[in-house]
Amino acid sequence: MPSKRVRLHEDAVAEAQAAFDWYATQNTAAAAAFVDELDHAVEQIGNFPNIGAPHVFRTRRYAMRRFPFTLVYREQER
């Protein structure tokens, strides 16, 4: 099954970068684990768009398991 393309909003990228930077100052292994889990989350959303819990304004929320970070997304028809 081909995955859907996932585009990240520039604010989401900035927020993820800030989280990575904070983890990097605390523990480089934690920062790497954060990126790995974030990549996994984006892959899961692309493969299974309905994986996230319904949220406001026809969006969905995907909560990362190991880190207090949530991706809010909307599936778009194209």
Phi and psi restraints in degrees (range 20) as a CNS / XPLOR table:
assign (resid 1 and name C) (resid 2 and name N)
       (resid 2 and name CA) (resid 2 and name C) 1.0 -72.8 20.0 2
assign (resid 2 and name N) (resid 2 and name CA)
       (resid 2 and name C) (resid 3 and name N) 1.0 142.9 20.0 2
assign (resid 2 and name C) (resid 3 and name N)
       (resid 3 and name CA) (resid 3 and name C) 1.0 -85.3 20.0 2
assign (resid 3 and name N) (resid 3 and name CA)
       (resid 3 and name C) (resid 4 and name N) 1.0 156.2 20.0 2
assign (resid 3 and name C) (resid 4 and name N)
       (resid 4 and name CA) (resid 4 and name C) 1.0 -80.6 20.0 2
assign (resid 4 and name N) (resid 4 and name CA)
       (resid 4 and name C) (resid 5 and name N) 1.0 151.6 20.0 2
assign (resid 4 and name C) (resid 5 and name N)
       (resid 5 and name CA) (resid 5 and name C) 1.0 -72.7 20.0 2
assign (resid 5 and name N) (resid 5 and name CA)
       (resid 5 and name C) (resid 6 and name N) 1.0 133.5 20.0 2
assign (resid 5 and name C) (resid 6 and name N)
       (resid 6 and name CA) (resid 6 and name C) 1.0 -111.8 20.0 2
assign (resid 6 and name N) (resid 6 and name CA)
       (resid 6 and name C) (resid 7 and name N) 1.0 119.9 20.0 2
assign (resid 6 and name C) (resid 7 and name N)
       (resid 7 and name CA) (resid 7 and name C) 1.0 -106.9 20.0 2
assign (resid 7 and name N) (resid 7 and name CA)
       (resid 7 and name C) (resid 8 and name N) 1.0 135.6 20.0 2
assign (resid 7 and name C) (resid 8 and name N)
       (resid 8 and name CA) (resid 8 and name C) 1.0 -101.6 20.0 2
assign (resid 8 and name N) (resid 8 and name CA)
       (resid 8 and name C) (resid 9 and name N) 1.0 133.5 20.0 2
assign (resid 8 and name C) (resid 9 and name N)
       (resid 9 and name CA) (resid 9 and name C) 1.0 -67.4 20.0 2
assign (resid 9 and name N) (resid 9 and name CA)
       (resid 9 and name C) (resid 10 and name N) 1.0 144.6 20.0 2
assign (resid 9 and name C) (resid 10 and name N)
       (resid 10 and name CA) (resid 10 and name C) 1.0 -59.3 20.0 2
assign (resid 10 and name N) (resid 10 and name CA)
       (resid 10 and name C) (resid 11 and name N) 1.0 -33.2 20.0 2
assign (resid 10 and name C) (resid 11 and name N)
       (resid 11 and name CA) (resid 11 and name C) 1.0 -68.1 20.0 2
assign (resid 11 and name N) (resid 11 and name CA)
       (resid 11 and name C) (resid 12 and name N) 1.0 -35.5 20.0 2
assign (resid 11 and name C) (resid 12 and name N)
       (resid 12 and name CA) (resid 12 and name C) 1.0 -66.8 20.0 2
assign (resid 12 and name N) (resid 12 and name CA)
       (resid 12 and name C) (resid 13 and name N) 1.0 -40.0 20.0 2
assign (resid 12 and name C) (resid 13 and name N)
       (resid 13 and name CA) (resid 13 and name C) 1.0 -63.2 20.0 2
assign (resid 13 and name N) (resid 13 and name CA)
       (resid 13 and name C) (resid 14 and name N) 1.0 -43.1 20.0 2
assign (resid 13 and name C) (resid 14 and name N)
       (resid 14 and name CA) (resid 14 and name C) 1.0 -64.5 20.0 2
assign (resid 14 and name N) (resid 14 and name CA)
       (resid 14 and name C) (resid 15 and name N) 1.0 -39.7 20.0 2
assign (resid 14 and name C) (resid 15 and name N)
       (resid 15 and name CA) (resid 15 and name C) 1.0 -67.0 20.0 2
assign (resid 15 and name N) (resid 15 and name CA)
       (resid 15 and name C) (resid 16 and name N) 1.0 -41.8 20.0 2
assign (resid 15 and name C) (resid 16 and name N)
       (resid 16 and name CA) (resid 16 and name C) 1.0 -65.3 20.0 2
assign (resid 16 and name N) (resid 16 and name CA)
       (resid 16 and name C) (resid 17 and name N) 1.0 -39.0 20.0 2
assign (resid 16 and name C) (resid 17 and name N)
       (resid 17 and name CA) (resid 17 and name C) 1.0 -63.8 20.0 2
assign (resid 17 and name N) (resid 17 and name CA)
       (resid 17 and name C) (resid 18 and name N) 1.0 -41.2 20.0 2
assign (resid 17 and name C) (resid 18 and name N)
       (resid 18 and name CA) (resid 18 and name C) 1.0 -63.9 20.0 2
assign (resid 18 and name N) (resid 18 and name CA)
       (resid 18 and name C) (resid 19 and name N) 1.0 -40.7 20.0 2
assign (resid 18 and name C) (resid 19 and name N)
       (resid 19 and name CA) (resid 19 and name C) 1.0 -64.6 20.0 2
assign (resid 19 and name N) (resid 19 and name CA)
       (resid 19 and name C) (resid 20 and name N) 1.0 -44.5 20.0 2
assign (resid 19 and name C) (resid 20 and name N)
       (resid 20 and name CA) (resid 20 and name C) 1.0 -59.4 20.0 2
assign (resid 20 and name N) (resid 20 and name CA)
       (resid 20 and name C) (resid 21 and name N) 1.0 -46.4 20.0 2
assign (resid 20 and name C) (resid 21 and name N)
       (resid 21 and name CA) (resid 21 and name C) 1.0 -58.9 20.0 2
assign (resid 21 and name N) (resid 21 and name CA)
       (resid 21 and name C) (resid 22 and name N) 1.0 -42.5 20.0 2
assign (resid 21 and name C) (resid 22 and name N)
       (resid 22 and name CA) (resid 22 and name C) 1.0 -63.6 20.0 2
assign (resid 22 and name N) (resid 22 and name CA)
       (resid 22 and name C) (resid 23 and name N) 1.0 -47.4 20.0 2
assign (resid 22 and name C) (resid 23 and name N)
       (resid 23 and name CA) (resid 23 and name C) 1.0 -60.7 20.0 2
assign (resid 23 and name N) (resid 23 and name CA)
       (resid 23 and name C) (resid 24 and name N) 1.0 -37.7 20.0 2
assign (resid 23 and name C) (resid 24 and name N)
       (resid 24 and name CA) (resid 24 and name C) 1.0 -63.6 20.0 2
assign (resid 24 and name N) (resid 24 and name CA)
       (resid 24 and name C) (resid 25 and name N) 1.0 -33.1 20.0 2
assign (resid 24 and name C) (resid 25 and name N)
       (resid 25 and name CA) (resid 25 and name C) 1.0 -74.3 20.0 2
assign (resid 25 and name N) (resid 25 and name CA)
       (resid 25 and name C) (resid 26 and name N) 1.0 -23.0 20.0 2
assign (resid 25 and name C) (resid 26 and name N)
       (resid 26 and name CA) (resid 26 and name C) 1.0 -88.8 20.0 2
assign (resid 26 and name N) (resid 26 and name CA)
       (resid 26 and name C) (resid 27 and name N) 1.0 -45.0 20.0 2
assign (resid 26 and name C) (resid 27 and name N)
       (resid 27 and name CA) (resid 27 and name C) 1.0 -167.4 20.0 2
assign (resid 27 and name N) (resid 27 and name CA)
       (resid 27 and name C) (resid 28 and name N) 1.0 118.7 20.0 2
assign (resid 27 and name C) (resid 28 and name N)
       (resid 28 and name CA) (resid 28 and name C) 1.0 -64.8 20.0 2
assign (resid 28 and name N) (resid 28 and name CA)
       (resid 28 and name C) (resid 29 and name N) 1.0 -32.6 20.0 2
assign (resid 28 and name C) (resid 29 and name N)
       (resid 29 and name CA) (resid 29 and name C) 1.0 -66.4 20.0 2
assign (resid 29 and name N) (resid 29 and name CA)
       (resid 29 and name C) (resid 30 and name N) 1.0 -38.5 20.0 2
assign (resid 29 and name C) (resid 30 and name N)
       (resid 30 and name CA) (resid 30 and name C) 1.0 -65.1 20.0 2
assign (resid 30 and name N) (resid 30 and name CA)
       (resid 30 and name C) (resid 31 and name N) 1.0 -39.7 20.0 2
assign (resid 30 and name C) (resid 31 and name N)
       (resid 31 and name CA) (resid 31 and name C) 1.0 -62.5 20.0 2
assign (resid 31 and name N) (resid 31 and name CA)
       (resid 31 and name C) (resid 32 and name N) 1.0 -43.5 20.0 2
assign (resid 31 and name C) (resid 32 and name N)
       (resid 32 and name CA) (resid 32 and name C) 1.0 -64.7 20.0 2
assign (resid 32 and name N) (resid 32 and name CA)
       (resid 32 and name C) (resid 33 and name N) 1.0 -40.3 20.0 2
assign (resid 32 and name C) (resid 33 and name N)
       (resid 33 and name CA) (resid 33 and name C) 1.0 -65.3 20.0 2
assign (resid 33 and name N) (resid 33 and name CA)
       (resid 33 and name C) (resid 34 and name N) 1.0 -36.3 20.0 2
assign (resid 33 and name C) (resid 34 and name N)
       (resid 34 and name CA) (resid 34 and name C) 1.0 -61.2 20.0 2
assign (resid 34 and name N) (resid 34 and name CA)
       (resid 34 and name C) (resid 35 and name N) 1.0 -47.1 20.0 2
assign (resid 34 and name C) (resid 35 and name N)
       (resid 35 and name CA) (resid 35 and name C) 1.0 -63.1 20.0 2
assign (resid 35 and name N) (resid 35 and name CA)
       (resid 35 and name C) (resid 36 and name N) 1.0 -42.3 20.0 2
assign (resid 35 and name C) (resid 36 and name N)
       (resid 36 and name CA) (resid 36 and name C) 1.0 -59.6 20.0 2
assign (resid 36 and name N) (resid 36 and name CA)
       (resid 36 and name C) (resid 37 and name N) 1.0 -45.4 20.0 2
assign (resid 36 and name C) (resid 37 and name N)
       (resid 37 and name CA) (resid 37 and name C) 1.0 -69.8 20.0 2
assign (resid 37 and name N) (resid 37 and name CA)
       (resid 37 and name C) (resid 38 and name N) 1.0 -35.8 20.0 2
assign (resid 37 and name C) (resid 38 and name N)
       (resid 38 and name CA) (resid 38 and name C) 1.0 -64.2 20.0 2
assign (resid 38 and name N) (resid 38 and name CA)
       (resid 38 and name C) (resid 39 and name N) 1.0 -44.0 20.0 2
assign (resid 38 and name C) (resid 39 and name N)
       (resid 39 and name CA) (resid 39 and name C) 1.0 -60.0 20.0 2
assign (resid 39 and name N) (resid 39 and name CA)
       (resid 39 and name C) (resid 40 and name N) 1.0 -42.3 20.0 2
assign (resid 39 and name C) (resid 40 and name N)
       (resid 40 and name CA) (resid 40 and name C) 1.0 -62.2 20.0 2
assign (resid 40 and name N) (resid 40 and name CA)
       (resid 40 and name C) (resid 41 and name N) 1.0 -42.8 20.0 2
assign (resid 40 and name C) (resid 41 and name N)
       (resid 41 and name CA) (resid 41 and name C) 1.0 -61.3 20.0 2
assign (resid 41 and name N) (resid 41 and name CA)
       (resid 41 and name C) (resid 42 and name N) 1.0 -45.7 20.0 2
assign (resid 41 and name C) (resid 42 and name N)
       (resid 42 and name CA) (resid 42 and name C) 1.0 -63.1 20.0 2
assign (resid 42 and name N) (resid 42 and name CA)
       (resid 42 and name C) (resid 43 and name N) 1.0 -40.7 20.0 2
assign (resid 42 and name C) (resid 43 and name N)
       (resid 43 and name CA) (resid 43 and name C) 1.0 -63.1 20.0 2
assign (resid 43 and name N) (resid 43 and name CA)
       (resid 43 and name C) (resid 44 and name N) 1.0 -44.2 20.0 2
assign (resid 43 and name C) (resid 44 and name N)
       (resid 44 and name CA) (resid 44 and name C) 1.0 -62.2 20.0 2
assign (resid 44 and name N) (resid 44 and name CA)
       (resid 44 and name C) (resid 45 and name N) 1.0 -43.0 20.0 2
assign (resid 44 and name C) (resid 45 and name N)
       (resid 45 and name CA) (resid 45 and name C) 1.0 -62.7 20.0 2
assign (resid 45 and name N) (resid 45 and name CA)
       (resid 45 and name C) (resid 46 and name N) 1.0 -41.3 20.0 2
assign (resid 45 and name C) (resid 46 and name N)
       (resid 46 and name CA) (resid 46 and name C) 1.0 -64.8 20.0 2
assign (resid 46 and name N) (resid 46 and name CA)
       (resid 46 and name C) (resid 47 and name N) 1.0 -38.3 20.0 2
assign (resid 46 and name C) (resid 47 and name N)
       (resid 47 and name CA) (resid 47 and name C) 1.0 -80.9 20.0 2
assign (resid 47 and name N) (resid 47 and name CA)
       (resid 47 and name C) (resid 48 and name N) 1.0 -34.1 20.0 2
assign (resid 47 and name C) (resid 48 and name N)
       (resid 48 and name CA) (resid 48 and name C) 1.0 -134.7 20.0 2
assign (resid 48 and name N) (resid 48 and name CA)
       (resid 48 and name C) (resid 49 and name N) 1.0 77.6 20.0 2
assign (resid 48 and name C) (resid 49 and name N)
       (resid 49 and name CA) (resid 49 and name C) 1.0 -56.8 20.0 2
assign (resid 49 and name N) (resid 49 and name CA)
       (resid 49 and name C) (resid 50 and name N) 1.0 -24.6 20.0 2
assign (resid 49 and name C) (resid 50 and name N)
       (resid 50 and name CA) (resid 50 and name C) 1.0 -88.9 20.0 2
assign (resid 50 and name N) (resid 50 and name CA)
       (resid 50 and name C) (resid 51 and name N) 1.0 9.0 20.0 2
assign (resid 50 and name C) (resid 51 and name N)
       (resid 51 and name CA) (resid 51 and name C) 1.0 -66.6 20.0 2
assign (resid 51 and name N) (resid 51 and name CA)
       (resid 51 and name C) (resid 52 and name N) 1.0 -32.1 20.0 2
assign (resid 51 and name C) (resid 52 and name N)
       (resid 52 and name CA) (resid 52 and name C) 1.0 -77.7 20.0 2
assign (resid 52 and name N) (resid 52 and name CA)
       (resid 52 and name C) (resid 53 and name N) 1.0 155.6 20.0 2
assign (resid 52 and name C) (resid 53 and name N)
       (resid 53 and name CA) (resid 53 and name C) 1.0 -73.2 20.0 2
assign (resid 53 and name N) (resid 53 and name CA)
       (resid 53 and name C) (resid 54 and name N) 1.0 141.6 20.0 2
assign (resid 53 and name C) (resid 54 and name N)
       (resid 54 and name CA) (resid 54 and name C) 1.0 -55.9 20.0 2
assign (resid 54 and name N) (resid 54 and name CA)
       (resid 54 and name C) (resid 55 and name N) 1.0 141.6 20.0 2
assign (resid 54 and name C) (resid 55 and name N)
       (resid 55 and name CA) (resid 55 and name C) 1.0 -134.3 20.0 2
assign (resid 55 and name N) (resid 55 and name CA)
       (resid 55 and name C) (resid 56 and name N) 1.0 -163.3 20.0 2
assign (resid 55 and name C) (resid 56 and name N)
       (resid 56 and name CA) (resid 56 and name C) 1.0 -78.9 20.0 2
assign (resid 56 and name N) (resid 56 and name CA)
       (resid 56 and name C) (resid 57 and name N) 1.0 153.9 20.0 2
assign (resid 56 and name C) (resid 57 and name N)
       (resid 57 and name CA) (resid 57 and name C) 1.0 52.2 20.0 2
assign (resid 57 and name N) (resid 57 and name CA)
       (resid 57 and name C) (resid 58 and name N) 1.0 44.8 20.0 2
assign (resid 57 and name C) (resid 58 and name N)
       (resid 58 and name CA) (resid 58 and name C) 1.0 58.7 20.0 2
assign (resid 58 and name N) (resid 58 and name CA)
       (resid 58 and name C) (resid 59 and name N) 1.0 33.0 20.0 2
assign (resid 58 and name C) (resid 59 and name N)
       (resid 59 and name CA) (resid 59 and name C) 1.0 -104.5 20.0 2
assign (resid 59 and name N) (resid 59 and name CA)
       (resid 59 and name C) (resid 60 and name N) 1.0 172.7 20.0 2
assign (resid 59 and name C) (resid 60 and name N)
       (resid 60 and name CA) (resid 60 and name C) 1.0 -130.7 20.0 2
assign (resid 60 and name N) (resid 60 and name CA)
       (resid 60 and name C) (resid 61 and name N) 1.0 156.4 20.0 2
assign (resid 60 and name C) (resid 61 and name N)
       (resid 61 and name CA) (resid 61 and name C) 1.0 -120.3 20.0 2
assign (resid 61 and name N) (resid 61 and name CA)
       (resid 61 and name C) (resid 62 and name N) 1.0 131.8 20.0 2
assign (resid 61 and name C) (resid 62 and name N)
       (resid 62 and name CA) (resid 62 and name C) 1.0 -118.7 20.0 2
assign (resid 62 and name N) (resid 62 and name CA)
       (resid 62 and name C) (resid 63 and name N) 1.0 111.4 20.0 2
assign (resid 62 and name C) (resid 63 and name N)
       (resid 63 and name CA) (resid 63 and name C) 1.0 -90.5 20.0 2
assign (resid 63 and name N) (resid 63 and name CA)
       (resid 63 and name C) (resid 64 and name N) 1.0 127.1 20.0 2
assign (resid 63 and name C) (resid 64 and name N)
       (resid 64 and name CA) (resid 64 and name C) 1.0 -69.2 20.0 2
assign (resid 64 and name N) (resid 64 and name CA)
       (resid 64 and name C) (resid 65 and name N) 1.0 147.4 20.0 2
assign (resid 64 and name C) (resid 65 and name N)
       (resid 65 and name CA) (resid 65 and name C) 1.0 -79.7 20.0 2
assign (resid 65 and name N) (resid 65 and name CA)
       (resid 65 and name C) (resid 66 and name N) 1.0 -43.4 20.0 2
assign (resid 65 and name C) (resid 66 and name N)
       (resid 66 and name CA) (resid 66 and name C) 1.0 -94.0 20.0 2
assign (resid 66 and name N) (resid 66 and name CA)
       (resid 66 and name C) (resid 67 and name N) 1.0 -12.1 20.0 2
assign (resid 66 and name C) (resid 67 and name N)
       (resid 67 and name CA) (resid 67 and name C) 1.0 -131.9 20.0 2
assign (resid 67 and name N) (resid 67 and name CA)
       (resid 67 and name C) (resid 68 and name N) 1.0 147.5 20.0 2
assign (resid 67 and name C) (resid 68 and name N)
       (resid 68 and name CA) (resid 68 and name C) 1.0 -78.9 20.0 2
assign (resid 68 and name N) (resid 68 and name CA)
       (resid 68 and name C) (resid 69 and name N) 1.0 70.0 20.0 2
assign (resid 68 and name C) (resid 69 and name N)
       (resid 69 and name CA) (resid 69 and name C) 1.0 -140.8 20.0 2
assign (resid 69 and name N) (resid 69 and name CA)
       (resid 69 and name C) (resid 70 and name N) 1.0 132.5 20.0 2
assign (resid 69 and name C) (resid 70 and name N)
       (resid 70 and name CA) (resid 70 and name C) 1.0 -125.0 20.0 2
assign (resid 70 and name N) (resid 70 and name CA)
       (resid 70 and name C) (resid 71 and name N) 1.0 136.4 20.0 2
assign (resid 70 and name C) (resid 71 and name N)
       (resid 71 and name CA) (resid 71 and name C) 1.0 -100.3 20.0 2
assign (resid 71 and name N) (resid 71 and name CA)
       (resid 71 and name C) (resid 72 and name N) 1.0 125.9 20.0 2
assign (resid 71 and name C) (resid 72 and name N)
       (resid 72 and name CA) (resid 72 and name C) 1.0 -106.6 20.0 2
assign (resid 72 and name N) (resid 72 and name CA)
       (resid 72 and name C) (resid 73 and name N) 1.0 129.5 20.0 2
assign (resid 72 and name C) (resid 73 and name N)
       (resid 73 and name CA) (resid 73 and name C) 1.0 -145.4 20.0 2
assign (resid 73 and name N) (resid 73 and name CA)
       (resid 73 and name C) (resid 74 and name N) 1.0 164.4 20.0 2
assign (resid 73 and name C) (resid 74 and name N)
       (resid 74 and name CA) (resid 74 and name C) 1.0 -134.7 20.0 2
assign (resid 74 and name N) (resid 74 and name CA)
       (resid 74 and name C) (resid 75 and name N) 1.0 131.6 20.0 2
assign (resid 74 and name C) (resid 75 and name N)
       (resid 75 and name CA) (resid 75 and name C) 1.0 -81.4 20.0 2
assign (resid 75 and name N) (resid 75 and name CA)
       (resid 75 and name C) (resid 76 and name N) 1.0 131.3 20.0 2
assign (resid 75 and name C) (resid 76 and name N)
       (resid 76 and name CA) (resid 76 and name C) 1.0 -115.7 20.0 2
assign (resid 76 and name N) (resid 76 and name CA)
       (resid 76 and name C) (resid 77 and name N) 1.0 139.5 20.0 2
assign (resid 76 and name C) (resid 77 and name N)
       (resid 77 and name CA) (resid 77 and name C) 1.0 -83.6 20.0 2
assign (resid 77 and name N) (resid 77 and name CA)
       (resid 77 and name C) (resid 78 and name N) 1.0 133.4 20.0 2
